[in-house]
Amino acid sequence: MENLTYPMRINRYLSKTRGFCSRREADALIRKGIVKINGKVAVLGDKVNESDAVTVDKNLKNALKKYEYYAYYKPIGIVTHTPEAGQQDIRQAVDAAPDFFPVGRLDMASHGLIILTNDGRVTEKLLSPEYGHEKEYVVVVNKPIKNQFLKHMRRGIQLEDFTTKECVVEMLDDYIFKIILTEGKKHQIRRMCTALGYEVLDLKRVRIMNIRLTNRPGQKRRLSGNELEEFLANLEIKND
């Protein structure tokens, strides 16, 4: 978890400590004049101490946009970030408002679950390895899985630029295994398999934290109820 030290900027306080919104959205609230520090209207750049009383006007809900969260089944061939000419961007594939974005990446050759939202607070807390949030994948490889392969995958593999963390790996079939990561470097699973002499034939993400993939390719489902409450609570984000 991130260490919070005082004094800190008011926008960071609202984002990190109070969990109201992202820093950019906090700046917008401050500009509206609805944030006060010890009874005085806050201005951009103000700093607060732990003992300060920070209040937000009761009309906060009207001042903030309504956050929504979706579980989207990204099909193979859809690009989540920076598409090149001729490639289909996830924003083109999904029927969603322009301010929605995918949290994290899933490479074009892979498929499965990705979270879509308009809530900027989610990104760092979900993706940063320091929080240890689980992401589960089912992987098909090109040759029979050996015990030595499972052992190396579990304890971590030295790649060109980093060593992977210990993780949960379970054999499901001769050619299929499940892996649960708490980190997500670019092409990590594929690179781990390559380092051990295996080729990934299919890679599917089936779970992010408590959110499981239940819809079909190309479909999105809105998160709500207990599922959403648990998701946000584990991210320490308030759903007011």
Residue pairs with C-beta under 8 A, 6 or more apart in sequence:
1 130
1 131
2 16
2 130
4 16
4 17
6 48
6 49
6 50
7 47
7 48
7 49
8 16
8 17
8 47
8 48
9 45
9 46
9 47
9 48
10 26
10 30
10 35
10 37
10 42
10 45
10 46
10 47
10 48
10 54
11 23
11 24
11 26
11 27
11 30
11 44
12 23
12 26
13 48
13 54
14 20
14 21
14 23
14 26
14 29
14 35
14 54
14 56
15 21
15 22
15 23
15 25
15 26
15 121
18 54
18 238
19 121
19 236
19 237
19 238
20 26
20 29
20 56
20 60
20 64
20 238
20 240
21 29
21 64
21 120
21 121
22 119
22 120
22 121
24 120
25 64
25 65
25 120
26 35
27 44
28 63
29 35
29 56
29 60
29 63
29 64
30 42
30 43
30 44
30 46
31 44
32 63
33 41
34 56
34 57
34 59
34 60
34 63
35 41
35 42
35 54
35 55
35 56
35 57
36 42
36 54
36 55
36 56
36 57
37 46
37 48
37 52
37 53
37 54
38 52
38 53
39 53
39 55
42 54
48 54
57 63
60 240
61 240
65 99
65 118
67 117
67 118
67 119
67 239
68 100
68 117
68 118
68 119
68 222
69 115
69 116
69 117
69 119
69 122
69 222
69 223
69 228
69 231
70 96
70 100
70 115
70 116
70 117
70 220
70 221
70 222
70 223
71 113
71 115
71 116
71 211
71 213
71 214
71 215
71 220
71 221
71 223
72 90
72 94
72 102
72 113
72 114
72 115
72 116
72 215
72 219
72 220
73 111
73 112
73 113
73 213
73 215
73 216
73 217
73 218
73 219
73 220
74 80
74 90
74 102
74 106
74 110
74 111
74 112
74 113
74 114
74 217
75 93
75 111
75 217
75 218
76 108
76 109
76 110
76 111
77 88
77 108
78 88
78 89
78 90
78 93
78 108
79 87
79 88
79 89
79 90
79 108
80 90
80 102
80 104
80 105
80 106
80 107
80 114
81 102
81 105
83 89
87 108
90 102
90 114
91 98
91 100
91 101
93 218
94 100
94 116
94 220
95 220
96 116
96 220
97 118
99 118
100 116
100 117
100 118
101 116
101 117
101 118
102 114
102 115
102 116
103 114
103 115
103 116
103 117
103 122
103 123
103 126
103 127
104 114
104 115
104 123
104 126
104 127
104 184
105 184
105 186
106 112
106 114
106 205
107 186
107 187
107 190
109 203
110 203
110 204
110 205
111 203
111 204
111 205
111 217
112 137
112 203
112 204
112 205
112 206
112 213
113 205
113 206
113 207
113 208
113 211
113 212
113 213
114 205
114 208
115 122
115 126
115 208
115 211
116 220
119 237
121 235
121 237
122 235
122 237
125 131
125 133
125 235
125 236
125 237
126 133
126 208
126 209
126 235
127 184
129 165
129 182
129 183
129 184
131 235
132 182
133 182
133 208
133 209
133 234
133 235
134 180
134 181
134 182
134 207
134 208
134 209
135 180
135 181
135 182
135 184
135 205
135 207
135 208
135 209
136 178
136 179
136 180
136 181
136 205
136 206
136 207
136 208
137 178
137 179
137 180
137 181
137 189
137 203
137 204
137 205
137 206
138 172
138 176
138 177
138 178
138 203
138 204
138 206
139 176
139 177
139 178
139 179
139 189
139 193
139 200
139 202
139 203
139 204
140 175
140 176
140 200
140 201
140 202
140 203
141 175
141 176
141 177
141 193
141 198
141 199
141 200
141 201
142 175
142 198
142 199
142 200
142 201
143 175
143 198
144 174
144 175
145 171
145 174
145 175
145 176
145 177
145 198
149 196
149 198
150 169
150 171
150 177
152 196
153 167
153 169
153 177
153 179
153 192
153 196
154 166
154 167
154 168
154 169
155 166
156 163
156 164
156 165
156 166
156 167
157 163
157 164
157 192
157 195
157 196
158 195
159 185
159 191
159 192
159 195
162 185
164 183
164 185
164 188
164 192
165 181
165 182
165 183
167 179
167 180
167 181
167 182
168 178
168 179
168 180
169 177
169 178
169 179
169 180
170 177
170 178
170 179
171 177
172 178
175 201
179 189
181 188
181 189
185 191
189 200
189 203
190 200
190 203
193 199
193 200
194 200
204 213
205 213
206 212
206 213
207 213
209 231
209 234
209 235
210 227
210 230
210 231
210 234
211 223
211 227
211 231
214 221
215 221
223 231
228 239
229 239
232 238
232 239
